[in-house]
Amino acid sequence: MRIRGTIGDWPVDLTIELEPAEWAQLGRQVELPAAAQVASAPAAVSPRQDDGQWTAARELLRQAGQMSGPELLERLEGLAGSTAAGKRLLVRLRHSSDVKVESGVDAPVYHWLG
């Protein structure tokens, strides 16, 4: 296999040579994570539920007016039911046009603009 291109301004020309058994082993390793993703797909949050959480997260900050990052994350974790889901909502809020994030003394402060 040959890969050609650039990384920034640097040209790249890479050749990878594997024996047939090595290609087969590599293929088996790639298939396992894909199968794990398919198995975990039904456990994923449905778009409808995610939209409800997003609406509730926006309403939470709107009612508060402003909130520190750690406090907001704690509230979002309770709202979403897990730390990971709470962090996803926090990132969405950070990038929302209705929210302004300022650097506070100890933590960022989220302000509702909408």
PDB file as gemmi writes it, atoms N, CA and C in Angstrom:
CRYST1    1.000    1.000    1.000  90.00  90.00  90.00 P 1                      
ATOM      1  N   MET A   1       0.852  -1.146   0.000  1.00  0.00           N  
ATOM      2  CA  MET A   1       0.000   0.000   0.000  1.00  0.00           C  
ATOM      3  C   MET A   1       0.913   1.227   0.000  1.00  0.00           C  
ATOM      4  N   ARG A   2       0.565   2.221  -0.778  1.00  0.00           N  
ATOM      5  CA  ARG A   2       1.348   3.449  -0.849  1.00  0.00           C  
ATOM      6  C   ARG A   2       0.457   4.632  -0.519  1.00  0.00           C  
ATOM      7  N   ILE A   3       0.948   5.493   0.352  1.00  0.00           N  
ATOM      8  CA  ILE A   3       0.213   6.680   0.771  1.00  0.00           C  
ATOM      9  C   ILE A   3       1.055   7.891   0.391  1.00  0.00           C  
ATOM     10  N   ARG A   4       0.456   8.780  -0.394  1.00  0.00           N  
ATOM     11  CA  ARG A   4       1.151  10.008  -0.787  1.00  0.00           C  
ATOM     12  C   ARG A   4       0.276  11.204  -0.449  1.00  0.00           C  
ATOM     13  N   GLY A   5       0.920  12.276  -0.040  1.00  0.00           N  
ATOM     14  CA  GLY A   5       0.190  13.494   0.273  1.00  0.00           C  
ATOM     15  C   GLY A   5       1.093  14.480   0.980  1.00  0.00           C  
ATOM     16  N   THR A   6       0.504  15.325   1.789  1.00  0.00           N  
ATOM     17  CA  THR A   6       1.287  16.298   2.550  1.00  0.00           C  
ATOM     18  C   THR A   6       0.735  16.394   3.958  1.00  0.00           C  
ATOM     19  N   ILE A   7       1.610  16.750   4.859  1.00  0.00           N  
ATOM     20  CA  ILE A   7       1.233  17.110   6.221  1.00  0.00           C  
ATOM     21  C   ILE A   7       1.740  18.534   6.387  1.00  0.00           C  
ATOM     22  N   GLY A   8       0.821  19.490   6.306  1.00  0.00           N  
ATOM     23  CA  GLY A   8       1.229  20.887   6.270  1.00  0.00           C  
ATOM     24  C   GLY A   8       1.981  21.135   4.976  1.00  0.00           C  
ATOM     25  N   ASP A   9       3.202  21.640   5.086  1.00  0.00           N  
ATOM     26  CA  ASP A   9       4.033  21.883   3.913  1.00  0.00           C  
ATOM     27  C   ASP A   9       4.952  20.716   3.594  1.00  0.00           C  
ATOM     28  N   TRP A  10       4.925  19.674   4.406  1.00  0.00           N  
ATOM     29  CA  TRP A  10       5.853  18.553   4.245  1.00  0.00           C  
ATOM     30  C   TRP A  10       5.251  17.481   3.348  1.00  0.00           C  
ATOM     31  N   PRO A  11       5.985  17.078   2.327  1.00  0.00           N  
ATOM     32  CA  PRO A  11       5.483  15.989   1.474  1.00  0.00           C  
ATOM     33  C   PRO A  11       5.616  14.636   2.204  1.00  0.00           C  
ATOM     34  N   VAL A  12       4.661  13.757   1.944  1.00  0.00           N  
ATOM     35  CA  VAL A  12       4.667  12.428   2.554  1.00  0.00           C  
ATOM     36  C   VAL A  12       4.566  11.397   1.442  1.00  0.00           C  
ATOM     37  N   ASP A  13       5.451  10.404   1.484  1.00  0.00           N  
ATOM     38  CA  ASP A  13       5.410   9.274   0.556  1.00  0.00           C  
ATOM     39  C   ASP A  13       5.744   8.043   1.385  1.00  0.00           C  
ATOM     40  N   LEU A  14       4.707   7.282   1.741  1.00  0.00           N  
ATOM     41  CA  LEU A  14       4.852   6.163   2.664  1.00  0.00           C  
ATOM     42  C   LEU A  14       4.424   4.876   1.978  1.00  0.00           C  
ATOM     43  N   THR A  15       5.256   3.859   2.090  1.00  0.00           N  
ATOM     44  CA  THR A  15       4.922   2.550   1.549  1.00  0.00           C  
ATOM     45  C   THR A  15       4.830   1.555   2.693  1.00  0.00           C  
ATOM     46  N   ILE A  16       3.727   0.813   2.743  1.00  0.00           N  
ATOM     47  CA  ILE A  16       3.519  -0.195   3.776  1.00  0.00           C  
ATOM     48  C   ILE A  16       3.448  -1.552   3.087  1.00  0.00           C  
ATOM     49  N   GLU A  17       4.319  -2.440   3.521  1.00  0.00           N  
ATOM     50  CA  GLU A  17       4.336  -3.789   2.943  1.00  0.00           C  
ATOM     51  C   GLU A  17       4.039  -4.793   4.047  1.00  0.00           C  
ATOM     52  N   LEU A  18       3.000  -5.586   3.835  1.00  0.00           N  
ATOM     53  CA  LEU A  18       2.617  -6.623   4.789  1.00  0.00           C  
ATOM     54  C   LEU A  18       2.424  -7.938   4.047  1.00  0.00           C  
ATOM     55  N   GLU A  19       2.710  -9.015   4.743  1.00  0.00           N  
ATOM     56  CA  GLU A  19       2.454 -10.349   4.206  1.00  0.00           C  
ATOM     57  C   GLU A  19       0.948 -10.610   4.276  1.00  0.00           C  
ATOM     58  N   PRO A  20       0.425 -11.530   3.456  1.00  0.00           N  
ATOM     59  CA  PRO A  20      -1.013 -11.825   3.481  1.00  0.00           C  
ATOM     60  C   PRO A  20      -1.537 -12.164   4.883  1.00  0.00           C  
ATOM     61  N   ALA A  21      -0.759 -12.899   5.669  1.00  0.00           N  
ATOM     62  CA  ALA A  21      -1.203 -13.246   7.018  1.00  0.00           C  
ATOM     63  C   ALA A  21      -1.293 -11.997   7.899  1.00  0.00           C  
ATOM     64  N   GLU A  22      -0.383 -11.052   7.691  1.00  0.00           N  
ATOM     65  CA  GLU A  22      -0.413  -9.822   8.470  1.00  0.00           C  
ATOM     66  C   GLU A  22      -1.633  -8.971   8.108  1.00  0.00           C  
ATOM     67  N   TRP A  23      -1.979  -8.932   6.807  1.00  0.00           N  
ATOM     68  CA  TRP A  23      -3.182  -8.203   6.381  1.00  0.00           C  
ATOM     69  C   TRP A  23      -4.421  -8.827   7.011  1.00  0.00           C  
ATOM     70  N   ALA A  24      -4.460 -10.170   7.048  1.00  0.00           N  
ATOM     71  CA  ALA A  24      -5.606 -10.861   7.634  1.00  0.00           C  
ATOM     72  C   ALA A  24      -5.723 -10.538   9.125  1.00  0.00           C  
ATOM     73  N   GLN A  25      -4.585 -10.533   9.821  1.00  0.00           N  
ATOM     74  CA  GLN A  25      -4.600 -10.207  11.248  1.00  0.00           C  
ATOM     75  C   GLN A  25      -5.061  -8.764  11.463  1.00  0.00           C  
ATOM     76  N   LEU A  26      -4.593  -7.857  10.650  1.00  0.00           N  
ATOM     77  CA  LEU A  26      -5.002  -6.464  10.753  1.00  0.00           C  
ATOM     78  C   LEU A  26      -6.507  -6.320  10.506  1.00  0.00           C  
ATOM     79  N   GLY A  27      -7.016  -7.048   9.529  1.00  0.00           N  
ATOM     80  CA  GLY A  27      -8.449  -7.016   9.238  1.00  0.00           C  
ATOM     81  C   GLY A  27      -9.289  -7.518  10.393  1.00  0.00           C  
ATOM     82  N   ARG A  28      -8.839  -8.561  11.070  1.00  0.00           N  
ATOM     83  CA  ARG A  28      -9.575  -9.083  12.224  1.00  0.00           C  
ATOM     84  C   ARG A  28      -9.608  -8.056  13.345  1.00  0.00           C  
ATOM     85  N   GLN A  29      -8.524  -7.321  13.548  1.00  0.00           N  
ATOM     86  CA  GLN A  29      -8.482  -6.320  14.606  1.00  0.00           C  
ATOM     87  C   GLN A  29      -9.401  -5.149  14.295  1.00  0.00           C  
ATOM     88  N   VAL A  30      -9.558  -4.811  13.041  1.00  0.00           N  
ATOM     89  CA  VAL A  30     -10.443  -3.709  12.652  1.00  0.00           C  
ATOM     90  C   VAL A  30     -11.899  -4.125  12.777  1.00  0.00           C  
ATOM     91  N   GLU A  31     -12.217  -5.390  12.510  1.00  0.00           N  
ATOM     92  CA  GLU A  31     -13.595  -5.864  12.569  1.00  0.00           C  
ATOM     93  C   GLU A  31     -14.130  -5.899  14.000  1.00  0.00           C  
ATOM     94  N   LEU A  32     -13.307  -6.198  14.984  1.00  0.00           N  
ATOM     95  CA  LEU A  32     -13.778  -6.318  16.361  1.00  0.00           C  
ATOM     96  C   LEU A  32     -14.346  -5.007  16.900  1.00  0.00           C  
ATOM     97  N   PRO A  33     -13.653  -3.869  16.781  1.00  0.00           N  
ATOM     98  CA  PRO A  33     -14.255  -2.635  17.275  1.00  0.00           C  
ATOM     99  C   PRO A  33     -15.544  -2.279  16.544  1.00  0.00           C  
ATOM    100  N   ALA A  34     -15.622  -2.546  15.241  1.00  0.00           N  
ATOM    101  CA  ALA A  34     -16.840  -2.253  14.494  1.00  0.00           C  
ATOM    102  C   ALA A  34     -18.003  -3.078  15.030  1.00  0.00           C  
ATOM    103  N   ALA A  35     -17.751  -4.345  15.347  1.00  0.00           N  
ATOM    104  CA  ALA A  35     -18.797  -5.200  15.898  1.00  0.00           C  
ATOM    105  C   ALA A  35     -19.222  -4.703  17.277  1.00  0.00           C  
ATOM    106  N   ALA A  36     -18.274  -4.216  18.066  1.00  0.00           N  
ATOM    107  CA  ALA A  36     -18.606  -3.687  19.387  1.00  0.00           C  
ATOM    108  C   ALA A  36     -19.472  -2.438  19.272  1.00  0.00           C  
ATOM    109  N   GLN A  37     -19.210  -1.606  18.258  1.00  0.00           N  
ATOM    110  CA  GLN A  37     -20.022  -0.406  18.061  1.00  0.00           C  
ATOM    111  C   GLN A  37     -21.444  -0.772  17.683  1.00  0.00           C  
ATOM    112  N   VAL A  38     -21.601  -1.765  16.825  1.00  0.00           N  
ATOM    113  CA  VAL A  38     -22.934  -2.195  16.419  1.00  0.00           C  
ATOM    114  C   VAL A  38     -23.691  -2.740  17.625  1.00  0.00           C  
ATOM    115  N   ALA A  39     -23.010  -3.473  18.490  1.00  0.00           N  
ATOM    116  CA  ALA A  39     -23.661  -4.040  19.661  1.00  0.00           C  
ATOM    117  C   ALA A  39     -24.091  -2.955  20.635  1.00  0.00           C  
ATOM    118  N   SER A  40     -23.319  -1.863  20.716  1.00  0.00           N  
ATOM    119  CA  SER A  40     -23.670  -0.808  21.666  1.00  0.00           C  
ATOM    120  C   SER A  40     -24.618   0.226  21.071  1.00  0.00           C  
ATOM    121  N   ALA A  41     -24.890   0.177  19.790  1.00  0.00           N  
ATOM    122  CA  ALA A  41     -25.735   1.172  19.135  1.00  0.00           C  
ATOM    123  C   ALA A  41     -27.135   1.278  19.750  1.00  0.00           C  
ATOM    124  N   PRO A  42     -27.823   0.174  20.082  1.00  0.00           N  
ATOM    125  CA  PRO A  42     -29.155   0.329  20.654  1.00  0.00           C  
ATOM    126  C   PRO A  42     -29.151   1.084  21.985  1.00  0.00           C  
ATOM    127  N   ALA A  43     -28.036   1.089  22.695  1.00  0.00           N  
ATOM    128  CA  ALA A  43     -27.960   1.783  23.974  1.00  0.00           C  
ATOM    129  C   ALA A  43     -27.755   3.281  23.801  1.00  0.00           C  
ATOM    130  N   ALA A  44     -27.502   3.730  22.590  1.00  0.00           N  
ATOM    131  CA  ALA A  44     -27.263   5.151  22.343  1.00  0.00           C  
ATOM    132  C   ALA A  44     -28.536   5.954  22.597  1.00  0.00           C  
ATOM    133  N   VAL A  45     -28.346   7.231  22.927  1.00  0.00           N  
ATOM    134  CA  VAL A  45     -29.476   8.117  23.198  1.00  0.00           C  
ATOM    135  C   VAL A  45     -30.185   8.428  21.885  1.00  0.00           C  
ATOM    136  N   SER A  46     -31.483   8.322  21.893  1.00  0.00           N  
ATOM    137  CA  SER A  46     -32.236   8.627  20.681  1.00  0.00           C  
ATOM    138  C   SER A  46     -32.213  10.126  20.435  1.00  0.00           C  
ATOM    139  N   PRO A  47     -32.281  10.562  19.181  1.00  0.00           N  
ATOM    140  CA  PRO A  47     -32.272  11.998  18.901  1.00  0.00           C  
ATOM    141  C   PRO A  47     -33.384  12.750  19.617  1.00  0.00           C  
ATOM    142  N   ARG A  48     -34.544  12.152  19.740  1.00  0.00           N  
ATOM    143  CA  ARG A  48     -35.668  12.822  20.400  1.00  0.00           C  
ATOM    144  C   ARG A  48     -35.350  13.081  21.874  1.00  0.00           C  
ATOM    145  N   GLN A  49     -34.800  12.072  22.566  1.00  0.00           N  
ATOM    146  CA  GLN A  49     -34.441  12.234  23.973  1.00  0.00           C  
ATOM    147  C   GLN A  49     -33.310  13.259  24.101  1.00  0.00           C  
ATOM    148  N   ASP A  50     -32.334  13.204  23.206  1.00  0.00           N  
ATOM    149  CA  ASP A  50     -31.213  14.137  23.228  1.00  0.00           C  
ATOM    150  C   ASP A  50     -31.713  15.568  23.035  1.00  0.00           C  
ATOM    151  N   ASP A  51     -32.669  15.773  22.136  1.00  0.00           N  
ATOM    152  CA  ASP A  51     -33.225  17.103  21.925  1.00  0.00           C  
ATOM    153  C   ASP A  51     -33.930  17.610  23.181  1.00  0.00           C  
ATOM    154  N   GLY A  52     -34.596  16.724  23.894  1.00  0.00           N  
ATOM    155  CA  GLY A  52     -35.249  17.113  25.141  1.00  0.00           C  
ATOM    156  C   GLY A  52     -34.234  17.527  26.194  1.00  0.00           C  
ATOM    157  N   GLN A  53     -33.129  16.800  26.279  1.00  0.00           N  
ATOM    158  CA  GLN A  53     -32.076  17.156  27.222  1.00  0.00           C  
ATOM    159  C   GLN A  53     -31.438  18.486  26.834  1.00  0.00           C  
ATOM    160  N   TRP A  54     -31.247  18.706  25.546  1.00  0.00           N  
ATOM    161  CA  TRP A  54     -30.669  19.959  25.061  1.00  0.00           C  
ATOM    162  C   TRP A  54     -31.587  21.133  25.414  1.00  0.00           C  
ATOM    163  N   THR A  55     -32.873  20.959  25.204  1.00  0.00           N  
ATOM    164  CA  THR A  55     -33.832  22.004  25.545  1.00  0.00           C  
ATOM    165  C   THR A  55     -33.814  22.282  27.045  1.00  0.00           C  
ATOM    166  N   ALA A  56     -33.765  21.226  27.850  1.00  0.00           N  
ATOM    167  CA  ALA A  56     -33.731  21.387  29.305  1.00  0.00           C  
ATOM    168  C   ALA A  56     -32.430  22.057  29.759  1.00  0.00           C  
ATOM    169  N   ALA A  57     -31.311  21.742  29.120  1.00  0.00           N  
ATOM    170  CA  ALA A  57     -30.020  22.348  29.469  1.00  0.00           C  
ATOM    171  C   ALA A  57     -30.046  23.843  29.167  1.00  0.00           C  
ATOM    172  N   ARG A  58     -30.589  24.203  28.017  1.00  0.00           N  
ATOM    173  CA  ARG A  58     -30.702  25.621  27.651  1.00  0.00           C  
ATOM    174  C   ARG A  58     -31.610  26.353  28.642  1.00  0.00           C  
ATOM    175  N   GLU A  59     -32.708  25.727  29.004  1.00  0.00           N  
ATOM    176  CA  GLU A  59     -33.650  26.345  29.941  1.00  0.00           C  
ATOM    177  C   GLU A  59     -33.012  26.519  31.321  1.00  0.00           C  
ATOM    178  N   LEU A  60     -32.228  25.548  31.739  1.00  0.00           N  
ATOM    179  CA  LEU A  60     -31.533  25.623  33.016  1.00  0.00           C  
ATOM    180  C   LEU A  60     -30.633  26.853  33.078  1.00  0.00           C  
ATOM    181  N   LEU A  61     -29.818  27.058  32.053  1.00  0.00           N  
ATOM    182  CA  LEU A  61     -28.924  28.213  32.034  1.00  0.00           C  
ATOM    183  C   LEU A  61     -29.701  29.513  31.843  1.00  0.00           C  
ATOM    184  N   ARG A  62     -30.754  29.465  31.046  1.00  0.00           N  
ATOM    185  CA  ARG A  62     -31.571  30.669  30.822  1.00  0.00           C  
ATOM    186  C   ARG A  62     -32.159  31.167  32.138  1.00  0.00           C  
ATOM    187  N   GLN A  63     -32.706  30.244  32.915  1.00  0.00           N  
ATOM    188  CA  GLN A  63     -33.312  30.630  34.187  1.00  0.00           C  
ATOM    189  C   GLN A  63     -32.281  31.147  35.191  1.00  0.00           C  
ATOM    190  N   ALA A  64     -31.095  30.553  35.173  1.00  0.00           N  
ATOM    191  CA  ALA A  64     -30.048  30.980  36.103  1.00  0.00           C  
ATOM    192  C   ALA A  64     -29.420  32.299  35.660  1.00  0.00           C  
ATOM    193  N   GLY A  65     -29.391  32.555  34.364  1.00  0.00           N  
ATOM    194  CA  GLY A  65     -28.754  33.765  33.853  1.00  0.00           C  
ATOM    195  C   GLY A  65     -27.267  33.582  33.663  1.00  0.00           C  
ATOM    196  N   GLN A  66     -26.591  33.108  34.691  1.00  0.00           N  
ATOM    197  CA  GLN A  66     -25.173  32.765  34.594  1.00  0.00           C  
ATOM    198  C   GLN A  66     -24.858  31.709  35.627  1.00  0.00           C  
ATOM    199  N   MET A  67     -23.826  30.910  35.347  1.00  0.00           N  
ATOM    200  CA  MET A  67     -23.472  29.824  36.241  1.00  0.00           C  
ATOM    201  C   MET A  67     -22.010  29.454  35.997  1.00  0.00           C  
ATOM    202  N   SER A  68     -21.309  29.070  37.056  1.00  0.00           N  
ATOM    203  CA  SER A  68     -19.920  28.641  36.891  1.00  0.00           C  
ATOM    204  C   SER A  68     -19.890  27.279  36.202  1.00  0.00           C  
ATOM    205  N   GLY A  69     -18.799  26.999  35.506  1.00  0.00           N  
ATOM    206  CA  GLY A  69     -18.665  25.739  34.777  1.00  0.00           C  
ATOM    207  C   GLY A  69     -18.875  24.504  35.638  1.00  0.00           C  
ATOM    208  N   PRO A  70     -18.197  24.392  36.794  1.00  0.00           N  
ATOM    209  CA  PRO A  70     -18.384  23.198  37.629  1.00  0.00           C  
ATOM    210  C   PRO A  70     -19.819  23.032  38.129  1.00  0.00           C  
ATOM    211  N   GLU A  71     -20.451  24.134  38.514  1.00  0.00           N  
ATOM    212  CA  GLU A  71     -21.839  24.058  38.989  1.00  0.00           C  
ATOM    213  C   GLU A  71     -22.767  23.641  37.848  1.00  0.00           C  
ATOM    214  N   LEU A  72     -22.549  24.234  36.674  1.00  0.00           N  
ATOM    215  CA  LEU A  72     -23.375  23.893  35.515  1.00  0.00           C  
ATOM    216  C   LEU A  72     -23.186  22.442  35.125  1.00  0.00           C  
ATOM    217  N   LEU A  73     -21.940  21.970  35.122  1.00  0.00           N  
ATOM    218  CA  LEU A  73     -21.683  20.566  34.785  1.00  0.00           C  
ATOM    219  C   LEU A  73     -22.385  19.640  35.764  1.00  0.00           C  
ATOM    220  N   GLU A  74     -22.331  19.952  37.037  1.00  0.00           N  
ATOM    221  CA  GLU A  74     -22.998  19.120  38.042  1.00  0.00           C  
ATOM    222  C   GLU A  74     -24.502  19.042  37.777  1.00  0.00           C  
ATOM    223  N   ARG A  75     -25.110  20.172  37.468  1.00  0.00           N  
ATOM    224  CA  ARG A  75     -26.553  20.200  37.175  1.00  0.00           C  
ATOM    225  C   ARG A  75     -26.863  19.430  35.898  1.00  0.00           C  
ATOM    226  N   LEU A  76     -25.994  19.576  34.872  1.00  0.00           N  
ATOM    227  CA  LEU A  76     -26.219  18.873  33.603  1.00  0.00           C  
ATOM    228  C   LEU A  76     -26.052  17.368  33.755  1.00  0.00           C  
ATOM    229  N   GLU A  77     -25.112  16.949  34.600  1.00  0.00           N  
ATOM    230  CA  GLU A  77     -24.938  15.511  34.861  1.00  0.00           C  
ATOM    231  C   GLU A  77     -26.214  14.934  35.470  1.00  0.00           C  
ATOM    232  N   GLY A  78     -26.808  15.660  36.415  1.00  0.00           N  
ATOM    233  CA  GLY A  78     -28.062  15.206  37.020  1.00  0.00           C  
ATOM    234  C   GLY A  78     -29.194  15.167  36.014  1.00  0.00           C  
ATOM    235  N   LEU A  79     -29.213  16.159  35.147  1.00  0.00           N  
ATOM    236  CA  LEU A  79     -30.245  16.243  34.120  1.00  0.00           C  
ATOM    237  C   LEU A  79     -30.120  15.107  33.100  1.00  0.00           C  
ATOM    238  N   ALA A  80     -28.880  14.849  32.665  1.00  0.00           N  
ATOM    239  CA  ALA A  80     -28.650  13.872  31.608  1.00  0.00           C  
ATOM    240  C   ALA A  80     -28.501  12.447  32.132  1.00  0.00           C  
ATOM    241  N   GLY A  81     -28.169  12.286  33.406  1.00  0.00           N  
ATOM    242  CA  GLY A  81     -28.073  10.947  33.971  1.00  0.00           C  
ATOM    243  C   GLY A  81     -26.684  10.337  33.964  1.00  0.00           C  
ATOM    244  N   SER A  82     -25.687  11.036  33.403  1.00  0.00           N  
ATOM    245  CA  SER A  82     -24.321  10.532  33.430  1.00  0.00           C  
ATOM    246  C   SER A  82     -23.347  11.684  33.241  1.00  0.00           C  
ATOM    247  N   THR A  83     -22.111  11.446  33.655  1.00  0.00           N  
ATOM    248  CA  THR A  83     -21.072  12.468  33.498  1.00  0.00           C  
ATOM    249  C   THR A  83     -20.799  12.733  32.027  1.00  0.00           C  
ATOM    250  N   ALA A  84     -20.695  11.670  31.228  1.00  0.00           N  
ATOM    251  CA  ALA A  84     -20.390  11.836  29.796  1.00  0.00           C  
ATOM    252  C   ALA A  84     -21.479  12.639  29.086  1.00  0.00           C  
ATOM    253  N   ALA A  85     -22.720  12.333  29.361  1.00  0.00           N  
ATOM    254  CA  ALA A  85     -23.820  13.055  28.719  1.00  0.00           C  
ATOM    255  C   ALA A  85     -23.866  14.506  29.195  1.00  0.00           C  
ATOM    256  N   GLY A  86     -23.558  14.731  30.469  1.00  0.00           N  
ATOM    257  CA  GLY A  86     -23.499  16.087  30.990  1.00  0.00           C  
ATOM    258  C   GLY A  86     -22.409  16.897  30.319  1.00  0.00           C  
ATOM    259  N   LYS A  87     -21.249  16.286  30.089  1.00  0.00           N  
ATOM    260  CA  LYS A  87     -20.144  16.969  29.401  1.00  0.00           C  
ATOM    261  C   LYS A  87     -20.506  17.300  27.964  1.00  0.00           C  
ATOM    262  N   ARG A  88     -21.228  16.391  27.303  1.00  0.00           N  
ATOM    263  CA  ARG A  88     -21.651  16.674  25.915  1.00  0.00           C  
ATOM    264  C   ARG A  88     -22.579  17.896  25.876  1.00  0.00           C  
ATOM    265  N   LEU A  89     -23.480  17.981  26.839  1.00  0.00           N  
ATOM    266  CA  LEU A  89     -24.375  19.142  26.893  1.00  0.00           C  
ATOM    267  C   LEU A  89     -23.589  20.416  27.192  1.00  0.00           C  
ATOM    268  N   LEU A  90     -22.598  20.323  28.067  1.00  0.00           N  
ATOM    269  CA  LEU A  90     -21.777  21.486  28.399  1.00  0.00           C  
ATOM    270  C   LEU A  90     -21.024  21.991  27.166  1.00  0.00           C  
ATOM    271  N   VAL A  91     -20.503  21.075  26.369  1.00  0.00           N  
ATOM    272  CA  VAL A  91     -19.802  21.462  25.134  1.00  0.00           C  
ATOM    273  C   VAL A  91     -20.775  22.117  24.156  1.00  0.00           C  
ATOM    274  N   ARG A  92     -21.972  21.559  24.046  1.00  0.00           N  
ATOM    275  CA  ARG A  92     -22.976  22.178  23.160  1.00  0.00           C  
ATOM    276  C   ARG A  92     -23.321  23.580  23.616  1.00  0.00           C  
ATOM    277  N   LEU A  93     -23.452  23.772  24.925  1.00  0.00           N  
ATOM    278  CA  LEU A  93     -23.732  25.105  25.448  1.00  0.00           C  
ATOM    279  C   LEU A  93     -22.576  26.056  25.160  1.00  0.00           C  
ATOM    280  N   ARG A  94     -21.352  25.572  25.345  1.00  0.00           N  
ATOM    281  CA  ARG A  94     -20.173  26.406  25.111  1.00  0.00           C  
ATOM    282  C   ARG A  94     -20.154  26.942  23.682  1.00  0.00           C  
ATOM    283  N   HIS A  95     -20.621  26.146  22.729  1.00  0.00           N  
ATOM    284  CA  HIS A  95     -20.587  26.534  21.321  1.00  0.00           C  
ATOM    285  C   HIS A  95     -21.899  27.136  20.819  1.00  0.00           C  
ATOM    286  N   SER A  96     -22.862  27.290  21.698  1.00  0.00           N  
ATOM    287  CA  SER A  96     -24.152  27.855  21.311  1.00  0.00           C  
ATOM    288  C   SER A  96     -24.040  29.370  21.157  1.00  0.00           C  
ATOM    289  N   SER A  97     -24.741  29.909  20.173  1.00  0.00           N  
ATOM    290  CA  SER A  97     -24.749  31.361  19.971  1.00  0.00           C  
ATOM    291  C   SER A  97     -25.533  32.082  21.069  1.00  0.00           C  
ATOM    292  N   ASP A  98     -26.310  31.340  21.857  1.00  0.00           N  
ATOM    293  CA  ASP A  98     -27.074  31.933  22.955  1.00  0.00           C  
ATOM    294  C   ASP A  98     -26.279  32.014  24.250  1.00  0.00           C  
ATOM    295  N   VAL A  99     -25.041  31.518  24.232  1.00  0.00           N  
ATOM    296  CA  VAL A  99     -24.245  31.434  25.451  1.00  0.00           C  
ATOM    297  C   VAL A  99     -22.897  32.119  25.247  1.00  0.00           C  
ATOM    298  N   LYS A 100     -22.486  32.867  26.262  1.00  0.00           N  
ATOM    299  CA  LYS A 100     -21.157  33.477  26.260  1.00  0.00           C  
ATOM    300  C   LYS A 100     -20.383  32.864  27.421  1.00  0.00           C  
ATOM    301  N   VAL A 101     -19.142  32.448  27.163  1.00  0.00           N  
ATOM    302  CA  VAL A 101     -18.307  31.857  28.203  1.00  0.00           C  
ATOM    303  C   VAL A 101     -17.162  32.820  28.490  1.00  0.00           C  
ATOM    304  N   GLU A 102     -17.026  33.182  29.760  1.00  0.00           N  
ATOM    305  CA  GLU A 102     -15.939  34.058  30.188  1.00  0.00           C  
ATOM    306  C   GLU A 102     -15.033  33.307  31.146  1.00  0.00           C  
ATOM    307  N   SER A 103     -13.771  33.675  31.148  1.00  0.00           N  
ATOM    308  CA  SER A 103     -12.833  33.084  32.099  1.00  0.00           C  
ATOM    309  C   SER A 103     -13.062  33.702  33.461  1.00  0.00           C  
ATOM    310  N   GLY A 104     -13.418  32.880  34.414  1.00  0.00           N  
ATOM    311  CA  GLY A 104     -13.588  33.338  35.788  1.00  0.00           C  
ATOM    312  C   GLY A 104     -12.288  33.176  36.553  1.00  0.00           C  
ATOM    313  N   VAL A 105     -12.285  33.510  37.826  1.00  0.00           N  
ATOM    314  CA  VAL A 105     -11.090  33.395  38.649  1.00  0.00           C  
ATOM    315  C   VAL A 105     -10.651  31.939  38.750  1.00  0.00           C  
ATOM    316  N   ASP A 106     -11.586  31.059  39.097  1.00  0.00           N  
ATOM    317  CA  ASP A 106     -11.262  29.640  39.274  1.00  0.00           C  
ATOM    318  C   ASP A 106     -11.798  28.750  38.166  1.00  0.00           C  
ATOM    319  N   ALA A 107     -12.819  29.196  37.467  1.00  0.00           N  
ATOM    320  CA  ALA A 107     -13.476  28.356  36.467  1.00  0.00           C  
ATOM    321  C   ALA A 107     -14.198  29.257  35.463  1.00  0.00           C  
ATOM    322  N   PRO A 108     -14.514  28.711  34.289  1.00  0.00           N  
ATOM    323  CA  PRO A 108     -15.275  29.511  33.326  1.00  0.00           C  
ATOM    324  C   PRO A 108     -16.679  29.799  33.861  1.00  0.00           C  
ATOM    325  N   VAL A 109     -17.217  30.935  33.407  1.00  0.00           N  
ATOM    326  CA  VAL A 109     -18.576  31.325  33.786  1.00  0.00           C  
ATOM    327  C   VAL A 109     -19.411  31.376  32.519  1.00  0.00           C  
ATOM    328  N   TYR A 110     -20.540  30.669  32.529  1.00  0.00           N  
ATOM    329  CA  TYR A 110     -21.445  30.596  31.392  1.00  0.00           C  
ATOM    330  C   TYR A 110     -22.544  31.623  31.582  1.00  0.00           C  
ATOM    331  N   HIS A 111     -22.767  32.487  30.586  1.00  0.00           N  
ATOM    332  CA  HIS A 111     -23.796  33.526  30.628  1.00  0.00           C  
ATOM    333  C   HIS A 111     -24.826  33.244  29.533  1.00  0.00           C  
ATOM    334  N   TRP A 112     -26.095  33.351  29.861  1.00  0.00           N  
ATOM    335  CA  TRP A 112     -27.169  33.208  28.872  1.00  0.00           C  
ATOM    336  C   TRP A 112     -27.346  34.546  28.164  1.00  0.00           C  
ATOM    337  N   LEU A 113     -27.267  34.549  26.837  1.00  0.00           N  
ATOM    338  CA  LEU A 113     -27.456  35.758  26.043  1.00  0.00           C  
ATOM    339  C   LEU A 113     -28.802  35.776  25.337  1.00  0.00           C  
ATOM    340  N   GLY A 114     -29.318  34.583  25.016  1.00  0.00           N  
ATOM    341  CA  GLY A 114     -30.521  34.427  24.212  1.00  0.00           C  
ATOM    342  C   GLY A 114     -31.687  35.093  24.810  1.00  0.00           C  
TER     343      GLY A 114                                                      
END                                                                             
